[in-house]
């Protein structure tokens, strides 16, 4: 039996930030990762809240040194309508920009930074069993050996692997409809020349049937993905590659941007990625990142929620290790769900069209636009934000006011 203060499952952003914060406080951290880094993953557009969290963990310097593409905002377009949100037009948030990142590089840089700070990182090792009462983790190593670890706290940051939800039967039915993403990287696209060349552009396809992400990297490569329901994809009776070509080259904006572009890798896809759990913590463990909740890529919330949950879980674990009594329900689950619910309402109202009504209305109150920008920046816990306290009521009230003003004209 081996012993450590904290055992972390998974080396993605949530696991890395948790490990970095814990080892900097002087605790012994063991982190196991099933894959070999660097490894490909989607979710390549970060939000300003990510920069603040990384800064608080003393990790932002390593990311800035990697020279990722500057991201100053997000633009939404249909071919007829256009709206842009600049991150610096927010409610006075601490950070006003972020990065577009190739996740294979970003995640590896974060994990290397955690390792430099003192985390014991082991690749190609898989957690095969967990005893939540004794807090004992069983690991199958790269060499095929079995090792056991007893920890004071276990943090599951296993992402799509969802180790503890699987082992402890914690998975729940997602509240969001299941969708699929079809994606590829290209080179030689035609980028904007108005200073927004580093922004993410979101193209609404058809009658809100799908949307296209356009994420530019600073080496001239762009990530292009299409998100839609499985039913919409199946209605074309096409391969992933043919479907990607058809959607990209029939959207009025995308076809212009990618008229000279060429694919640099095979088209990939991911289906049914939304996830939920019955609870986010137990007496001896806590779920962070995609091992807990994953919503949808439309507002790039994945890495933000991963870093937020990893950071908060680390802070609470530190308090617990120092002998404090921690209310995990209030200080972790309730806290995380407040932010998740804001993003969830934005996702749901995006797909049913309410949010487009707000985004594309001709006359928006400046305070409302700043509030939207703060949400799109990842600041979904700011109590001064109109959308945070009661997101559904806020969205519905705005939509009703917009529709009423249209009828009175």
NULUM-808843 format. One record per residue (C-alpha): residue number from 1; residue in three letters; x, y, z. Coordinates in Angstrom, 1 decimal. Layout:
N
NUM, ala, X, Y, Z
...
//
This chain:
409
1, unk, 0.0, 0.0, 0.0
2, unk, 1.3, 3.4, -1.0
3, unk, 0.1, 6.6, 0.7
4, unk, -0.4, 10.2, -0.4
5, unk, -2.3, 13.3, 0.8
6, unk, -4.3, 13.6, -2.4
7, unk, -4.8, 11.2, -5.3
8, unk, -5.9, 12.8, -8.6
9, unk, -7.4, 10.8, -11.5
10, unk, -6.7, 12.5, -14.9
11, unk, -4.2, 15.0, -16.1
12, unk, -6.5, 17.5, -18.0
13, unk, -6.9, 21.1, -17.0
14, unk, -9.0, 20.3, -13.9
15, unk, -6.5, 17.7, -12.6
16, unk, -3.5, 19.9, -13.4
17, unk, -4.7, 23.1, -11.6
18, unk, -5.8, 21.1, -8.6
19, unk, -2.4, 19.3, -8.4
20, unk, -0.5, 22.6, -8.8
21, unk, -2.4, 24.4, -6.0
22, unk, -2.1, 21.4, -3.6
23, unk, 1.6, 20.8, -4.1
24, unk, 2.4, 24.6, -3.8
25, unk, 0.7, 24.4, -0.3
26, unk, 3.1, 21.6, 0.6
27, unk, 1.0, 18.5, 0.2
28, unk, 1.9, 15.2, -1.5
29, unk, 0.0, 14.7, -4.7
30, unk, -0.1, 11.6, -6.9
31, unk, -1.7, 12.1, -10.3
32, unk, -2.3, 9.2, -12.8
33, unk, -3.3, 9.7, -16.4
34, unk, -4.5, 6.9, -18.6
35, unk, -3.2, 8.4, -21.9
36, unk, 0.1, 9.6, -23.2
37, unk, 0.5, 13.4, -23.5
38, unk, 0.3, 15.3, -25.8
39, unk, -3.1, 14.0, -27.0
40, unk, -5.8, 15.5, -29.1
41, unk, -9.0, 16.8, -27.6
42, unk, -11.6, 19.4, -28.7
43, unk, -12.6, 22.4, -26.7
44, unk, -9.9, 24.8, -28.0
45, unk, -11.4, 28.2, -27.2
46, unk, -10.7, 29.6, -23.7
47, unk, -12.5, 32.3, -21.7
48, unk, -11.1, 35.2, -19.7
49, unk, -12.1, 33.5, -16.4
50, unk, -9.6, 30.8, -17.3
51, unk, -6.8, 33.3, -17.3
52, unk, -7.8, 34.5, -13.8
53, unk, -7.9, 31.0, -12.4
54, unk, -4.5, 30.1, -14.0
55, unk, -3.1, 33.4, -12.6
56, unk, -4.4, 32.6, -9.1
57, unk, -2.7, 29.1, -9.3
58, unk, 0.6, 30.7, -10.5
59, unk, 0.2, 28.9, -13.8
60, unk, -0.6, 31.7, -16.2
61, unk, 3.1, 32.5, -16.9
62, unk, 3.7, 29.0, -18.4
63, unk, 0.6, 29.4, -20.7
64, unk, 1.6, 32.9, -21.8
65, unk, 5.1, 31.6, -22.6
66, unk, 3.6, 29.0, -25.0
67, unk, 2.5, 32.0, -27.2
68, unk, -1.1, 30.9, -28.0
69, unk, -3.4, 33.0, -30.2
70, unk, -4.8, 36.0, -28.4
71, unk, -8.6, 35.9, -28.1
72, unk, -10.4, 39.2, -27.5
73, unk, -14.0, 38.2, -28.0
74, unk, -16.7, 36.2, -29.9
75, unk, -18.8, 37.0, -32.9
76, unk, -22.1, 35.4, -33.9
77, unk, -23.4, 35.5, -37.5
78, unk, -26.1, 33.9, -39.7
79, unk, -25.3, 35.4, -43.1
80, unk, -28.0, 38.1, -42.6
81, unk, -27.4, 39.0, -38.9
82, unk, -24.1, 39.8, -37.1
83, unk, -23.2, 40.6, -33.5
84, unk, -19.9, 40.8, -31.8
85, unk, -19.0, 40.8, -28.1
86, unk, -15.6, 42.2, -27.2
87, unk, -14.4, 40.8, -23.8
88, unk, -13.2, 44.2, -22.6
89, unk, -16.8, 45.5, -22.7
90, unk, -17.9, 43.6, -19.5
91, unk, -19.0, 44.4, -16.0
92, unk, -15.6, 45.3, -14.8
93, unk, -14.2, 41.7, -14.6
94, unk, -10.5, 41.2, -13.7
95, unk, -9.5, 39.7, -17.1
96, unk, -10.6, 40.9, -20.5
97, unk, -9.0, 38.3, -22.9
98, unk, -8.0, 34.7, -23.3
99, unk, -6.4, 32.3, -25.8
100, unk, -7.3, 30.0, -28.6
101, unk, -5.3, 26.8, -27.9
102, unk, -4.5, 23.5, -29.4
103, unk, -5.5, 21.4, -26.5
104, unk, -2.8, 18.8, -27.0
105, unk, -0.3, 21.6, -26.3
106, unk, -2.2, 23.6, -23.7
107, unk, -3.1, 20.5, -21.5
108, unk, 0.5, 19.2, -21.7
109, unk, 1.9, 22.6, -20.7
110, unk, -0.4, 22.8, -17.7
111, unk, 0.5, 19.2, -16.6
112, unk, 4.2, 19.8, -17.0
113, unk, 3.8, 23.0, -14.9
114, unk, 2.1, 21.0, -12.2
115, unk, 4.9, 18.4, -12.4
116, unk, 7.5, 21.1, -12.1
117, unk, 5.8, 22.4, -9.0
118, unk, 6.0, 19.0, -7.4
119, unk, 3.2, 16.8, -8.5
120, unk, 4.1, 13.1, -9.0
121, unk, 2.6, 12.4, -12.4
122, unk, 2.3, 8.9, -14.0
123, unk, 1.1, 8.3, -17.5
124, unk, -0.5, 5.2, -19.1
125, unk, -1.8, 4.1, -15.7
126, unk, -5.5, 3.3, -15.2
127, unk, -7.7, 3.3, -12.1
128, unk, -9.5, 0.0, -12.0
129, unk, -11.2, 0.1, -8.6
130, unk, -12.0, 2.5, -5.8
131, unk, -13.1, 1.8, -2.2
132, unk, -14.8, 5.0, -1.1
133, unk, -15.0, 4.0, 2.6
134, unk, -11.3, 3.2, 3.0
135, unk, -10.4, 5.7, 0.3
136, unk, -8.2, 3.2, -1.5
137, unk, -7.5, 3.5, -5.2
138, unk, -6.4, 0.5, -7.3
139, unk, -4.2, 1.3, -10.3
140, unk, -3.1, -0.8, -13.2
141, unk, 0.3, 0.5, -14.3
142, unk, 1.8, 0.8, -17.8
143, unk, 3.9, -2.4, -17.0
144, unk, 0.7, -4.3, -16.1
145, unk, 1.3, -4.3, -12.4
146, unk, -1.4, -3.5, -9.8
147, unk, -0.7, -0.9, -7.2
148, unk, -2.9, 0.5, -4.4
149, unk, -2.9, 4.0, -2.9
150, unk, -4.5, 5.2, 0.2
151, unk, -5.2, 8.9, 0.1
152, unk, -6.8, 11.5, 2.4
153, unk, -8.7, 12.8, -0.6
154, unk, -9.4, 11.6, -4.1
155, unk, -10.1, 14.0, -6.9
156, unk, -11.6, 12.6, -10.1
157, unk, -10.6, 14.7, -13.1
158, unk, -10.8, 11.8, -15.5
159, unk, -12.8, 13.8, -18.1
160, unk, -14.7, 11.7, -20.7
161, unk, -13.3, 8.6, -18.9
162, unk, -15.7, 9.4, -16.0
163, unk, -13.9, 6.9, -13.7
164, unk, -15.7, 7.4, -10.4
165, unk, -19.1, 8.0, -11.9
166, unk, -18.6, 4.6, -13.6
167, unk, -17.3, 2.8, -10.6
168, unk, -19.7, 4.2, -8.1
169, unk, -22.8, 4.4, -10.4
170, unk, -23.1, 8.2, -10.2
171, unk, -24.0, 8.9, -13.8
172, unk, -27.3, 10.7, -14.3
173, unk, -29.4, 11.5, -17.4
174, unk, -28.2, 14.9, -18.9
175, unk, -30.8, 17.6, -18.9
176, unk, -29.6, 18.8, -22.3
177, unk, -30.5, 17.1, -25.6
178, unk, -27.8, 14.9, -27.0
179, unk, -25.9, 16.3, -29.9
180, unk, -22.9, 15.5, -32.0
181, unk, -19.8, 17.5, -33.1
182, unk, -18.1, 16.9, -36.5
183, unk, -14.7, 18.6, -36.7
184, unk, -11.5, 19.1, -38.6
185, unk, -8.5, 21.5, -38.8
186, unk, -7.8, 23.4, -41.9
187, unk, -5.1, 25.8, -43.2
188, unk, -5.3, 28.9, -45.5
189, unk, -8.7, 30.2, -44.4
190, unk, -9.6, 33.9, -45.1
191, unk, -9.6, 35.6, -41.7
192, unk, -11.2, 38.9, -40.7
193, unk, -9.0, 42.0, -41.2
194, unk, -10.7, 44.3, -38.7
195, unk, -8.8, 43.2, -35.6
196, unk, -11.0, 40.2, -34.8
197, unk, -8.9, 37.6, -36.6
198, unk, -8.2, 35.9, -33.2
199, unk, -11.9, 35.9, -32.1
200, unk, -14.0, 32.8, -32.2
201, unk, -16.7, 33.1, -34.9
202, unk, -20.0, 31.2, -34.4
203, unk, -22.0, 30.7, -37.6
204, unk, -25.7, 29.7, -37.3
205, unk, -26.7, 27.3, -40.0
206, unk, -30.1, 27.2, -41.7
207, unk, -33.1, 27.7, -39.4
208, unk, -30.9, 27.2, -36.3
209, unk, -30.4, 23.6, -37.4
210, unk, -26.7, 23.6, -36.6
211, unk, -23.9, 25.9, -35.9
212, unk, -20.2, 26.1, -36.9
213, unk, -17.3, 27.0, -34.7
214, unk, -14.3, 28.8, -36.3
215, unk, -11.3, 28.8, -33.9
216, unk, -8.1, 30.3, -35.3
217, unk, -4.7, 29.4, -34.1
218, unk, -1.6, 31.6, -34.4
219, unk, 0.2, 29.2, -36.8
220, unk, -2.4, 29.8, -39.6
221, unk, -4.4, 26.6, -38.8
222, unk, -8.1, 26.9, -37.9
223, unk, -10.3, 24.4, -36.0
224, unk, -13.7, 24.1, -37.7
225, unk, -16.5, 22.1, -36.1
226, unk, -20.2, 21.6, -36.7
227, unk, -22.7, 20.9, -33.9
228, unk, -26.2, 19.5, -34.5
229, unk, -28.6, 16.9, -33.3
230, unk, -28.0, 13.3, -34.3
231, unk, -31.3, 13.4, -36.2
232, unk, -30.1, 16.4, -38.3
233, unk, -26.9, 14.6, -39.2
234, unk, -28.6, 11.4, -40.1
235, unk, -31.0, 13.2, -42.3
236, unk, -28.2, 13.8, -44.8
237, unk, -27.2, 10.2, -45.1
238, unk, -23.5, 11.3, -45.5
239, unk, -20.2, 10.3, -44.0
240, unk, -18.6, 12.7, -41.5
241, unk, -16.3, 14.0, -44.2
242, unk, -19.1, 14.7, -46.7
243, unk, -21.3, 16.2, -44.1
244, unk, -18.6, 18.6, -42.9
245, unk, -17.9, 19.7, -46.5
246, unk, -21.6, 20.2, -47.3
247, unk, -22.3, 22.3, -44.2
248, unk, -19.2, 24.4, -44.3
249, unk, -19.5, 25.1, -48.1
250, unk, -23.2, 26.0, -48.1
251, unk, -23.1, 28.5, -45.2
252, unk, -22.8, 32.0, -46.7
253, unk, -20.1, 33.1, -44.3
254, unk, -18.2, 29.8, -43.9
255, unk, -18.0, 29.1, -47.6
256, unk, -16.3, 32.5, -48.1
257, unk, -13.9, 32.0, -45.3
258, unk, -12.8, 28.5, -46.4
259, unk, -13.0, 28.9, -50.1
260, unk, -9.2, 28.4, -50.4
261, unk, -8.7, 26.2, -47.3
262, unk, -7.6, 22.6, -47.2
263, unk, -8.0, 20.0, -44.5
264, unk, -4.9, 18.9, -42.6
265, unk, -6.4, 16.0, -40.8
266, unk, -9.3, 13.6, -41.1
267, unk, -12.7, 14.7, -40.1
268, unk, -13.6, 13.4, -36.7
269, unk, -16.8, 13.3, -34.6
270, unk, -18.1, 13.0, -31.1
271, unk, -21.6, 12.0, -30.2
272, unk, -23.7, 12.3, -27.0
273, unk, -21.1, 14.3, -25.1
274, unk, -23.3, 16.0, -22.6
275, unk, -23.0, 14.4, -19.1
276, unk, -24.4, 14.8, -15.6
277, unk, -24.0, 13.1, -12.2
278, unk, -26.2, 12.3, -9.2
279, unk, -23.8, 14.2, -6.9
280, unk, -20.4, 15.9, -7.2
281, unk, -18.8, 14.7, -4.0
282, unk, -18.7, 12.0, -1.3
283, unk, -17.1, 11.8, 2.1
284, unk, -13.6, 11.1, 0.6
285, unk, -13.8, 12.1, -3.0
286, unk, -14.9, 15.0, -5.3
287, unk, -15.6, 15.1, -9.0
288, unk, -14.2, 17.9, -11.1
289, unk, -14.2, 18.9, -14.8
290, unk, -15.9, 16.7, -17.3
291, unk, -16.0, 13.9, -14.8
292, unk, -18.9, 15.8, -13.3
293, unk, -21.0, 17.9, -15.7
294, unk, -20.4, 18.7, -19.3
295, unk, -22.8, 20.9, -21.2
296, unk, -22.2, 21.9, -24.8
297, unk, -19.3, 23.5, -26.7
298, unk, -21.3, 26.5, -28.0
299, unk, -20.1, 29.0, -25.4
300, unk, -16.7, 27.3, -24.7
301, unk, -17.6, 26.7, -21.1
302, unk, -15.8, 23.3, -20.8
303, unk, -12.3, 24.3, -19.9
304, unk, -13.6, 27.2, -17.7
305, unk, -15.8, 24.9, -15.7
306, unk, -12.9, 22.3, -15.5
307, unk, -10.5, 24.9, -14.2
308, unk, -13.1, 26.4, -11.8
309, unk, -14.0, 23.1, -10.3
310, unk, -10.5, 21.9, -10.0
311, unk, -9.5, 25.2, -8.4
312, unk, -12.4, 25.3, -5.9
313, unk, -12.0, 21.5, -5.1
314, unk, -8.3, 22.1, -4.4
315, unk, -9.0, 25.1, -2.1
316, unk, -11.6, 23.1, -0.1
317, unk, -9.3, 20.1, 0.1
318, unk, -6.6, 22.3, 1.5
319, unk, -8.9, 23.5, 4.2
320, unk, -9.9, 20.0, 5.0
321, unk, -6.3, 18.8, 5.2
322, unk, -5.6, 21.7, 7.6
323, unk, -8.3, 20.5, 9.9
324, unk, -11.2, 22.8, 9.0
325, unk, -14.7, 21.5, 8.6
326, unk, -15.8, 21.9, 5.0
327, unk, -19.5, 22.1, 3.8
328, unk, -19.0, 20.5, 0.4
329, unk, -22.7, 20.9, -0.4
330, unk, -22.7, 24.6, 0.0
331, unk, -19.1, 25.5, -0.9
332, unk, -18.7, 23.2, -3.8
333, unk, -21.8, 21.6, -5.3
334, unk, -24.1, 24.5, -4.8
335, unk, -21.4, 27.0, -5.9
336, unk, -20.5, 25.0, -9.0
337, unk, -24.2, 24.5, -10.0
338, unk, -24.9, 28.2, -9.8
339, unk, -22.4, 28.8, -12.6
340, unk, -23.3, 25.6, -14.5
341, unk, -27.0, 26.7, -14.5
342, unk, -26.2, 30.0, -16.0
343, unk, -24.3, 28.4, -18.8
344, unk, -27.0, 25.7, -19.2
345, unk, -29.7, 28.4, -19.6
346, unk, -27.6, 30.1, -22.3
347, unk, -27.1, 26.7, -24.0
348, unk, -30.8, 25.9, -23.9
349, unk, -31.9, 29.3, -25.0
350, unk, -29.4, 29.2, -27.8
351, unk, -30.9, 26.0, -29.3
352, unk, -34.5, 27.1, -28.9
353, unk, -33.8, 30.5, -30.4
354, unk, -34.4, 32.8, -27.5
355, unk, -30.8, 33.8, -27.1
356, unk, -30.5, 34.6, -30.8
357, unk, -33.5, 37.0, -30.3
358, unk, -31.5, 38.8, -27.6
359, unk, -28.1, 38.7, -29.4
360, unk, -29.4, 39.9, -32.8
361, unk, -31.9, 42.6, -31.6
362, unk, -31.0, 45.9, -33.1
363, unk, -31.1, 48.0, -29.9
364, unk, -29.6, 46.5, -26.8
365, unk, -29.3, 48.2, -23.5
366, unk, -25.5, 48.7, -22.8
367, unk, -25.7, 47.2, -19.4
368, unk, -27.4, 44.1, -20.8
369, unk, -24.7, 43.8, -23.5
370, unk, -22.0, 44.0, -20.7
371, unk, -23.8, 41.4, -18.7
372, unk, -23.9, 39.1, -21.7
373, unk, -20.2, 39.7, -22.4
374, unk, -19.4, 38.8, -18.8
375, unk, -21.3, 35.5, -19.1
376, unk, -19.5, 34.8, -22.4
377, unk, -16.2, 35.6, -20.6
378, unk, -16.9, 32.8, -18.1
379, unk, -17.8, 35.1, -15.1
380, unk, -21.0, 33.2, -14.3
381, unk, -20.8, 33.7, -10.5
382, unk, -20.9, 37.5, -10.5
383, unk, -23.9, 38.5, -8.4
384, unk, -24.1, 41.9, -10.1
385, unk, -24.8, 40.2, -13.4
386, unk, -28.4, 40.4, -14.6
387, unk, -28.3, 36.7, -15.8
388, unk, -26.7, 35.1, -12.7
389, unk, -29.3, 35.3, -10.0
390, unk, -32.2, 33.9, -12.1
391, unk, -30.9, 33.1, -15.6
392, unk, -34.1, 31.6, -17.0
393, unk, -36.3, 34.5, -15.8
394, unk, -33.7, 37.0, -17.1
395, unk, -33.6, 35.5, -20.6
396, unk, -37.4, 35.1, -20.8
397, unk, -38.1, 38.7, -19.6
398, unk, -35.7, 40.1, -22.2
399, unk, -37.2, 38.1, -25.0
400, unk, -40.7, 39.2, -24.0
401, unk, -39.6, 42.9, -23.9
402, unk, -38.0, 42.5, -27.4
403, unk, -41.0, 40.8, -28.9
404, unk, -43.3, 43.4, -27.3
405, unk, -41.3, 46.3, -28.8
406, unk, -41.4, 44.7, -32.2
407, unk, -45.2, 44.4, -32.1
408, unk, -45.6, 48.1, -31.0
409, unk, -43.6, 49.3, -34.0
//
